[in-house]
């Protein structure tokens, strides 16, 4: 092999030098990387990198589903609100721009929010600017509360913030969805609330899985300071909006129940109360009011007493004892029971009636006047030698069954089912509703079974899950007991319940043209471990429960009010007089609003009224309204079911005629007067793209843009509903929030 030339050797040597230099540089870079990554200063460097990173993945909050009443009224929805923040170290926010506008900005903020003076706002803004320039953060909140979209538009015109370039203004409005109840506090506890994943109740909590939807994800890029913009990325994911929940509640009946209950709690200085109205056949809850009275006299919904308050039912439990005596013991309603003046001792237990003087009564009369002595005597006479048989019969009719309910917090009954563990007094006490506990809802279900031909079903408060108008899931009540007793016994029990309303403890609650079947109850309530008597007084639970109409039961209702009687307070504690007026108010409203129950005016000797005015709309919507009102109607020639129509009264024929009407033109303001909030929002926001603010609750009585005027997408429109006050922080006409 020949020796290499000196030139080639020089080239090889230089190549090795270059290779060595590259190797040393690579090793130095690797060592530096490892030092930065794992060295003593690595934590600080990571934090700095996190603060200055260019890209990040950002969650997009899904739109939470709405909650509706049974007839489509909006009970809960989400509206966009904004947290107002400002980047005081924004690139374009120079000292000269800040100094020139800070005082004016402070004045506008003070005038708008009214929580502090212009000087204090100015000091706050200047302090934030100083902190930002000193490196102590850069983004600070500048408003005391969140603002609506309408208010945001006004604030964008404030000094400094009016700059459209965010790098100059530093303005950062962060959107958040706020849950709004258009009807204020009505049914608030039943509708519920979600605070976080661990604190939730009502429909919001029980159906959160359907309401919450699925958040989206998008990649964003920093363009300057604290400002980010979305960019395309394969990992981006669109949010999936939540589903809508359709409840069984009737907002009008709910309002009546709450108002009547609140009025009674305040008038009688009672502690808390609940009222539930349920449709007999379907188990659908039409109203569920739960109120507690505070020391200052105001009433709030702080607990669902109907399902959570397990308490001695008292005399309302006598229905179960009556069924057992008729069904198993073979007693007749005409059997005579010794009362002995209504004050006796049975197995060392003193039993006393609230109304004394009866020597003897038939079993029917014992139930109608609610005699404790009568039931204690009758039950002891037939079950003293076999006490287990009595409780087995109670279990047979379903009083010990846990009633499933769609909302969390429901408690099951507590009944001594093992007679071997009873005391000598238990049988007597249980016969008229003591030494056992039930919730008002469980008592309601027992009475509903009597009204429903003997079938006991579970109540429901949600009937459908919908998405984009399509029903995805339907709920039906569960059958707890197919038959709680024989038809013969059922007929006797129902006649006794009617007797309570006509000749017994509820005879003062009779309603004109509406026959009710009820049972009243007044139970002494123990005060935790202090017994029944405390502070020189007594706690009572006053209850009335029953159904109506008595001959064709349509609704079952229970009203239970807990009160304290003593030291000159709460002299009224009987079921008929304390809870009865609330029951009557609910029954009268149901009767008055049920067209099917009303006899024609002509049959009552009156004059036929004018036909009601029905607003124009799409044919099928108007048709549904007319059917609901049981009004006769006919189509004018040429009208099609897809047309926009108006209903023209034809008094001579006793009907309305559907005539074709001009469909609201695109670009013109529709007339939303008389509409509910949901319909108005759909017509204005969804169909026309307008930005709507509203105040009050109920139906629209005023709109800021006259019907027929030109409107454009994105234009702001204010609506005033039938009341001027709302507890949901909605906007008024001028955009200021109602507090």
Helices and strands as residue ranges (DSSP letters): H 6-38, H 42-51, E 55-60, E 67-68, E 74-87, H 95-113, H 118-133, E 139-141, E 147-148, H 149-155, H 166-169, E 171-180, H 188-191, E 193-196, E 199-201, H 202-206, H 208-211, E 216-224, E 227-231, E 244-247, H 251-268, E 272-279, E 285-293, E 299-300, H 305-308, G 314-317, H 318-327, E 336-338, G 340-342, E 343-346, E 349-352, E 360-362, H 363-368, H 372-383, H 387-396, E 414-415, G 419-421, H 426-431, E 436-437, H 440-451, E 456-457, E 462-467, E 470-474, E 479-481, H 487-503, G 507-509, E 516-525, E 533-534, E 537-548, E 555-565, I 575-579, H 580-593, G 595-597, G 601-604, E 617-618, H 619-628, E 633-635, E 644-650, E 655-660, H 677-681, I 682-686, E 691-695, E 700-703, E 716-721
